[in-house]
Amino acid sequence: MNVDVAIVGGGPVGGSLARALAPTGLSVALVEPKVPRPLPATGFDQRVYALNGHSRRFLERCEVWQRLSPQRIAPVREMRVFGDDASKIEFSAYRSGVSELAVIVEEANLQQALQSTLSAQANLTLLTGIECVSARWDESFATLSLSDGKQIEARLVVAADGAESALRSLAGIATRIQEYGQTGVVANFRAERAHRDTAYQWFLSKGVLALLPLPGNHVSMVWSAADAHAQDLLAATAEELAKMVEQASSGTLGRLQSISAAAGFPLRRMRAARLISPRLALVGDTAHNVHPLAGQGLNLGFADAQALAAVLAARGLESDCGAVSLLRRFERSRGEDLLAMEAVTDGLHVLFDSNLPGMRRLRNAGLRFANRISPLKRLLVKRALG
Ligand SMILES: Cc1cc2nc3c(=O)[nH]c(=O)nc-3n(C[C@H](O)[C@H](O)[C@H](O)COP(=O)(O)OP(=O)(O)OC[C@H]3O[C@@H](n4cnc5c(N)ncnc54)[C@H](O)[C@@H]3O)c2cc1C
């Protein structure tokens, strides 16, 4: 098969890129081994994402947003972040002049909506249930070998195959990795008290605990904890885990009841040395991983997809969509955003991971200070909203 663009990896970033390329007139193939999970009939998906305004507008333009199950989306209208003394900082959509600070969407909801949009897309070949097993780059095209024995020739290959990307290694692109020694433990709960569309986050000596609102009185937890503590959380029974979360969150939402099994994700910071090489572009988690404490990994990935689609749409008289000049334009357009987000999430991680008394005083004082300065808060909200 011959196409202009072959995207390897149909996760949220690869899938949305395929959709964003629809108006460019380019022929596209999307290779993804997994079939999208159905939405759970009861309860919620274990994986949920906090998406900012940029991501929402991008999904709207891609006509994916319109296909999400609306009753499964939860708005975040308030955000409360607590230090490990009584310090806190609060953000409000109302006071920021916006309808919501973020939206919480289940991964299965997003993948189902993507799949239904993509299956109707002209100029797109969906290769689901198939894996890319090797790749070769020549001067005028790249060749991908697939697990069904077939091959794809493409002017441009996009690696969207996730943090452990085989394509990135095949292309010889190095990575800088910093292991955090932490695991992100996720689970969903029913809460006794209404969350009132509020996202909570506690910076504790036992890690960073976030409770994100889900429809009804439900919340989704992300507890970024040192590996040993994460093992305790994962080994706990449903009742024990609910009790641990209740205690760590000072009973803010009353009694909690587990409604899903817990799962753990090792956390690390990763940055690919380059976003491009001849006839290859990296997007999403293939290009960068950031700490989930700011909930920005997928937001960054959507911004990559949007940037690459914009460069390819504006290619003008350039007939080769894998041309180095286009790829360089894409890489340049992402540099500042990626650096800024890494610096913010890493800075927060360093500040809040330390138990040195001086550092604890500094961060708690910082939260109180920032909470009193309205322009600073507005700036933080603007940055988070995208
Ligand atoms: C605990 C936790 C909480 C998070 N919360 C948030 C949040 O609130 N907001 C946010 O913005 N981000 C969040 N993130 C980050 C977010 O999960 C990732 O940034 C996002 O999933 C990346 O999407 P992706 O499409 O780049 O990669 P992936 O979702 O990893 O998709 C990669 C795809 O490639 C496919 N693939 C792999 N190998 C091959 C192959 N050989 N051939 C073909 N296909 C292949 C895989 O099957 C997969 O579907 C969180 C992360 C963690 C760990």
The ligand as a Gaussian input file, in Angstrom:
#p B3LYP/6-31G(d) Opt

LIG

0 1
 C       -1.606000       8.172000      36.044000
 C       -1.649000       9.060000      34.836000
 C       -2.602000      10.075000      34.760000
 C       -2.628000      10.931000      33.638000
 N       -3.558000      11.926000      33.611000
 C       -3.546000      12.792000      32.569000
 C       -4.486000      13.874000      32.511000
 O       -5.325000      14.054000      33.397000
 N       -4.435000      14.737000      31.454000
 C       -3.508000      14.591000      30.454000
 O       -3.482000      15.424000      29.526000
 N       -2.628000      13.554000      30.469000
 C       -2.621000      12.662000      31.488000
 N       -1.736000      11.606000      31.500000
 C       -0.842000      11.401000      30.334000
 C       -1.557000      10.606000      29.226000
 O       -1.971000       9.358000      29.751000
 C       -0.629000      10.364000      28.026000
 O        0.036000      11.544000      27.710000
 C       -1.452000       9.882000      26.806000
 O       -2.060000       8.641000      27.069000
 C       -0.539000       9.745000      25.591000
 O       -1.287000       9.339000      24.466000
 P       -0.535000       8.755000      23.173000
 O       -1.598000       8.554000      22.145000
 O        0.647000       9.611000      22.853000
 O        0.086000       7.365000      23.643000
 P       -0.643000       6.025000      24.078000
 O       -1.946000       6.312000      24.725000
 O        0.372000       5.246000      24.846000
 O       -0.957000       5.292000      22.697000
 C        0.040000       4.626000      21.963000
 C       -0.655000       3.654000      21.020000
 O        0.323000       3.044000      20.179000
 C       -0.033000       1.678000      19.992000
 N        1.178000       0.937000      19.627000
 C        2.207000       0.559000      20.429000
 N        3.125000      -0.130000      19.714000
 C        2.669000      -0.182000      18.427000
 C        3.179000      -0.761000      17.232000
 N        4.329000      -1.431000      17.205000
 N        2.461000      -0.640000      16.091000
 C        1.280000       0.066000      16.102000
 N        0.762000       0.634000      17.221000
 C        1.445000       0.498000      18.363000
 C       -0.618000       1.270000      21.336000
 O       -1.470000       0.135000      21.208000
 C       -1.370000       2.520000      21.758000
 O       -2.726000       2.506000      21.387000
 C       -1.686000      10.758000      32.590000
 C       -0.741000       9.717000      32.671000
 C       -0.718000       8.891000      33.779000
 C        0.322000       7.804000      33.854000

